[in-house]
Amino acid sequence: MKIVKYRKWIVFFVILLVLITYIFYDNNKINLTKQEIEIANLSKELDGFTILQITDLHEKEFGKGQTKLVDKINSIHYDAIVFTGDMLKNNTSNNYHPFYDLLEGIDNKEIALFVPGNTDPEMGIDSEEPLIKSDFINGMELRGVKFLESLVTMDIGHSKLHFVDFEFSLKDKEEIVGTLKEKLVSEETSSQILTYRDQLFEGISTLEQIEKSDVLIGLTHYPVVDKRIDYLISNSKNRFRDYDLLIAGHYHGGQFRIPFIGALFIPEGWYPRDGLFPPQDRVKGLWNYRNIKQYVSTGLGSSDAIPFLNFRLFTTPEINLLTLKEAK
């Protein structure tokens, strides 16, 4: 009996050792996931346009100075690169080096855009000193990546491709201005903020004259679930646009996935049980709801909300190459 008991413990520890080895190996791999996105009325000039998405780094390091990740990115041809938030572990962290090392190593940053996530520093414009960019943003922009606060338009031949901060694009100018006037007591600060807001809204106003052949891509850290899309469309206070594509991260693909079952949890307050046992077709990849295509990457790093579970299980880190194609 003792021999059988010892054998069970030996088998247990062997399985545990194999699992730990696999987790370490898999958490340091980088997959390149490719996805074609079919868009109606896409011009020939934009057919084949490629976007590389990087998301949810969470200070993860892939080799010294991010060499492994940098080499992977530099081996890929793309037309634009987008960073969809959560580059840091939490919004009080000042460990910017994993992100900055990555930016310094990337060759192609001709079009490089960033939208923040929940673990990045606060970047709202409603504070008392909103016109002073944080060290994090300054360092990022010095390394060639633009903080997307409003709209960036690319002219490609006779075609236009618009990247917009999704959350900002929903806002109504008059309501925002009214709210800010109530919040801000300093006349000088209020004037500066309202002027800056006007500049951002001026950029967004371009979307009022958008052509059918233009492409509108919303960047956001948080996926926009079906229920929220219904709410945004039905609420007259929002300006829900004709987005051709939304690009997001945040979910980590569930971070822990069970083979043949999928993700057990994603952080999503719009779902019952706050995302426990989520719909598996709304965890990662491409989906379509009300003719709005949305792509959600599982990203690169992991959350340390529970410190001893700060790793991925059967969710290999990934970067994502999205190719725009004309819908047949």
N, C-alpha and C positions, 0 to 999 in steps of 0.2 A: 504493500500500500504506500509506503514511504517513497519508493522508487517512482510510482505513478504520480504521486503528488509533486515530486521534484521535477518530473518530466513536464508536467503542466506549467510549472513556474518557468522552466527553461523555454518552453514554447511561447509563453506569454512575453518574456523579455526579448526573445528573438524577434517576435512580431513588432513589439514596441520599438526596438532598435531599427528595424527595417522601415517602419513608419516615420520615425524621426529623421532618418537619413533621407527618405524620399521628400519629406517636407522641406528640409534644408536645400536639397537639390532643386526642387520645383520652385521654391520661393525665389531662387536666384537665376532662374531661366527667364528669357524674354521672348514671348511669341509675337510675331507680326500677324495680326488678323486683318484680312482684306475683305472689303465689302463694296459691292457696286450699289449705287443709289440711283434708281430710275426717277427722272424728273420730267414732267410733261412740258412741252414747248421749249425744251432745252436747245439752245443754239448750237450750231456746229462748233463755234469758237469755245464753248464751255464744255462740250462733250469730251470726256476724258480728263477733266480737271480733277486734280488729286489733293486731298486734305489729310495731313497726318495729325492724329489726335494723341496727345499725351495727357494723362490725368491721374490724380490720386497718388502722387509719388510718396507723400508722407515721410519725407526725409530718407527714404530707402536709398541705399548705395549699391550700385551694380559695378563692383570693381573700384579700384583706387581712382579717385577723380572722375567717377562714372564712366570709365573707359569702355566697359562692356556695352552700356546703353548708348553711349555716344557713337561707338563704332556701328551699332545696329542702325541707328537713325541716319548716319552719314552714308550708309550703303543703299538708302532708299531714295528714289526720285519722287518728289512731291512739289506741288505748287504753293501750298500754304501749310503752316503748322499752327495748331491751336492747343493751348493749355487750358483745360477746363477745371482748374481748381484743386485744392487740397495738396499743395506742394509741401506744407509743413505738417508736423504732428498735431499741433494745436495753435490757437490764435495768439498765444502768449510766447511762443517759441521764437528765439532769435537765431536758430541754427539754419541759416540760409544757404550754407555751403553746398549741401547735396543738390539743391536746385540751381544755384549759381554755377557750380562745376559743370552741370549738364548744359546750361546755356552757353558757357564759354567754349564748350567743345563742339557745339552744333555748327555746321558750315552754312546751311541754307536757312537764313532768317529774313529773307526778302519780305515775306508776309508772315509775321509771327505775332499772335494775339493771345491775350490772357484774360480769363474771367475768374474771379475768386470763388473759393469754396468755404465751407464752414470752419475749416481749421486754419485758414489763412488770416492774416491780420485784418482788423476792422478797416473797411475802406469806404464807408458810407459818406455821403455829403451832408448829412443832417447834423453833424457835430459842430462844435464851436469853431474848430479850425479845419474845415474840410478842404481848403485850398492848398494845404501843406501835405504833399505826398509823403507817405511813410518811407522809412529807409528800405523796406522790403521792395516797394514799387520802384523807388529810385534806382536801386541796385539792379532790378530786373530790366528796367528800360535802358540803363547804361549798357546792358549786355544784349540789347537788340530786340527785346520783346515788348510790344505795346500793350498797355493796360486798356482793354476795350471797355469804355464807359458808355459809349453811345453807338456809333455806327462807323464802319470802315467800308468804303466802296472801292472795288477793283474794276477798272475799265480794261476789258480784254477785247480788242478790236472794237466792234460796234455793240458788244454785249457788256452788261454790268452784273457783278456778283457782290451782294451786300452781306457783310457779317455784322450782326447786331447783338448787343447784350440783351438777351431775351427778357429779363426782368424789367430792365429800363424801358424796353420798347412797349411794354404793357401800360405804362403810366400816362395819365392825362395831365397835360401841362398845367391847366388852371387849378386843378385840385392840389397838385404838388406845391405850386407857388403859394396857394392859400395856407396850406399846412405849415410851410416853412416860415411864413410871416408870423404865424401864431407862436412857433417854437422859439424863434430867434429874437432876443431882446436887444442885442447890440445893433444899432442902426448901420454902422460901418460894415460889420460882419454880414448882416442881412443883405446889404447891397451887393457885396462881393459874391455871396452865394447865389443870389438870384441872377446876377449877371452870368455866372458860370453855368447855372442851370439853363439859362436861355441859350447859351452856346451849345450845350448838349442837345437840347430839344430842336435847335436849328438843324443839327445833323440828322436827327430822327425824322424831321419834316420832309426829308428827301423821299421817304417811303410813301408819302401821300401821292406822289406822281410816278409811282413805280410802273414800269412797262411789263406786259405779259411775258416778254422774253427774259426779263431780269430774274435773277435767282436770289432768294432771301433765305439766309441761314442764321438761325438763332443759336447763340452759344450760351450755355447755362451749366452750372455745376449739378444742379438738382434735376433729375428726370421729371417730366411733366406728365403725371398720371392721367388716365382717361377722365376720372372724376373731376380733376382740377381743370382740364381743358373744357369740360362741360360748364363748369362754374365760370371760368374766365370769359367764355363766349356769351353766356347768358347775362353777365353782370355789365351793365351799361357804363360803369365807371372805368372799365378796362378797354384798352385799344388792342384787341387781338388781331394780329396781322395775318396775311396769307403766306405763312412760312412754308417754304419748300422742304426744309429739313431743320430739325433740332438736334444738337449734339450735346451729350451730357455724360456724367460719370457718377460718382457718389456711392453707388451700391456695392462696388467691389465684386460684382457677380454673386453677392451673398457672402463672400469671404470664405465661408465654410460650405462646401457642397457635398452632398451624399450621392455616390454613384447610383444612377437609375432613378433618383428622386429629385435632386437639384438643390436649390438654396432653401435653407430652413428659415432664414431671416434676412430682411433688408431694412435699413432705417427709413421708413416711409410712413409719415403720420396720416396720409390720406387713405391708407389701407386699414382694414380691420386689424385689431391687435397690434397696431403700429408697425406692421410689416412681417409679423410672424406668420410663417407658411404662406408666402406671397404667390400670386399667379406666376407660374414659371415662364410664361411667354412675355413677361414684363420685368425681367431681371437683368437681361443683357442682350446686346445685339440690336437688330433692326425690327421695328414694328410700325404699323400704320393705324392711325385712328382719326376718323373724320377727315380723311385725305391729308393728314399731317404725318409725314414720316419723321421718325425719331430714332436716333442711334445712341445706344448707351454702352460705353466701354467698361470693362471690369477693372481697368487701370493697373497700376504697378505695385503700390504699397499696401499696407494693412493698417487697420485702426487699432489703437491701444486703449480703447474705451475700457476694456478689461485687460489689464497689463499682461497677464500670463497667457492670453489668447491673441497676442499680437503677431499673428502669422496667418497664412492662407492654407486652406486645405482643399485640394483638388480644384483650385482656381489659379491657374498659372498666370503670372503677370503678363500683361500685353500692352502693345501699342497698336494703333489702328490706322489703316490706310483706306480712306473712303474715296471712291472714284465716282464722279457724277456721269451718268449715262442718260441718253435720251430715251424716254419711255416709249416702248413699241406699241 
